[in-house]
Amino acid sequence: MNRERMIWTGLLVVAGLWLLGRALWVGNGVVYVQDLGDVTVSSDAWEAVTETARPSIFRTAGLWLAALFTLAIFSFLYRDNPFYKIAEAVVVGVSAAYWMVVGVWATMVPNLFGKLFPATIKAWAMPGLSPVRDPFSWLYLVPLVLGILLMMRLAPKGQWLARWPLAFIIGTTAGIRLVGFIHADFLSQINSTVLPLVAMESGRFDLAGTLGNLIVVIGVFACLTYFFFSIEHKGVVGGVSRLGIWFLMITFGAAFGYTVMGRIALLAIRLEFLFDDWLWLIDPTGARPPM
Amino acid sequence: MLEYVARLDRRWIFLMMLLAVAIPILFQLRFPETPTPLAKAVFDAVENLPPGSKVLLAFDYDPASEGELGPMATAFVLHCAKKGHKMYFIALWPVGPQMIDDQIRKVIKTDFPNLVYGEDYVNLGFKPGNEGVIKVIVTDLRQLYTTDDKGVNIDKIPMMQGIRSVQDFDLVINVSAGYPGTKEWVQYAATPYGIPVVGGCTGVQAPLLYPYIPDQLPGLLGAIKGAAEYEKLVVDRYDLADVGRYLEGLRRMGPQLVAHMLMIFLIIAGNVIYFAQRRQERYRP
């Protein structure tokens, strides 16, 4: 056993013993539930003190699994390892299965079979569905046929048939998005950029508003110049173009800063989960009686 | 020394970042938060509606972004419940209904047990189709939403009476983790039909959505910072500053501050080392 492996084994054994001791003496990582008639709802340790809640073995196991998988994913930061591989494989497998189930129950059953055979679907899976068939429900045969054609991609022969539904999907999506972008992004953004260069507030000169408007107008103009390649970027055009680069760099910097903030928030929530829900080292929401 | 620091194993940086985030959480550090005009605009959009207004809450996020968006979703539901608005929940993300259930359990069932499902709030669940769903329901909601998330026919839900399309709502609140999200609500609801939309989004999206402010999007909560600001406005207005579960956003700004300080230090240190190395190389015989 090399030195590094010995250190890691020692650290894992110490951490495991500490965890075991804490679980035995403090009882951390237990999830409580309350039975309300025929439903079981999540509860907290306060309710357990008054004996209205009981520990749930399955939810407790779920919480411990979540904690151990979180640590397994974090372990990748040190080095790729079997724990990380297992956690990664579980995430991929569960996600794929979840998407498949959602695809069947949220798309195919209500939006296709529910329209074609409403009475059957109502009796079988969706009691709230109206059993009355729409007079134009036969139109849903079109997406049914297109769906079958799309599946032909998996067939050994006739894969070219899948191009028709794909063409339909690309065409309709492009059409829908084009209209949205032209209206909301192109025309409305032009409208929002045409601003007074001298802003007035209640009949008085507004310095902050004027500066803001100037930055917007100059920024848009400079950035557009940078992307205008029909004229060589030298002289005045080159200067304005370089100003455009500055505006773009500031934009990228702001985007990067926001991205960092998002990633730190994600790390914070995982650590909060480990310290609060699992290890009971902190209790910011007052979910447990004091130890 | 310079050589050693320049070749420092990146895992030391990971460890420093872990400590920078973990220590403020363990010591529960909190810093004062001052709401910006954007957060105030979102707050005013909800606050200025008369009680009983119909608010559509579109929760388009999943567990991967729950840490960033959960606090603002909680604050939105709390604010609407406190104001007595009718809440209509929908989701364009497949796991959105679970996020909705989570907020209903956390806020409504815990602190507003008097609110009745179907009369004060309803969960219409997830619909596949991305922006296609928005495009349909802005003119005909019932074409896609025939039942609620539990399978109850919407004609039997009292608060759905008189709701024909999204245009019948007084406000749309969108919590967005990506596509489809706030951008699509602006493109297909706010811009063409003038439907008032406010939102909260992840940090990655925020710079892409700012150009819509204020004409197409009156207010926007950008990432956990926006959530903390909005949270402060809500808890101050309704005197809830000591209720821990409504202070998640404010709590998570503690690690943000320390981690950002570390990042600034690392960026400066990296540049200093780079220029010092260049200087050394220039004067090397």
Interface residues (C-beta under 8 A of the other chain):
Chain A: V41 S42 L77 Y78 Y98 W99 V102 G103 A106 T107 P110 N111 M126 P127 G128 L129 S130 I176 R177 G180 F181 H183 A184 D185 S188 Q189 N191 S192 T251 A254 A255 G257 Y258 T259 V260 M261 G262 I264 A265 L266 L267 A268 I269 R270 L271 E272 F275 L281 I282 P284 T285 G286
Chain B: R11 F14 M17 L18 V21 A22 I25 L26 Q28 A64 S65 E66 G67 E68 G70 P94 V95 R105 F126 K127 P128 E131 G132 K135 T146 T147 D148 K150 G151 V152 N153 K156 E184 V186 Q187 Y188 A190 T191 P192 T202 G203 V204 A206 P207 L208 P211 Y212 D215 Q216 G222 A223 I224 K225 G244 R245 L247 R251 R252 P255 Q256 A259 H260 M263
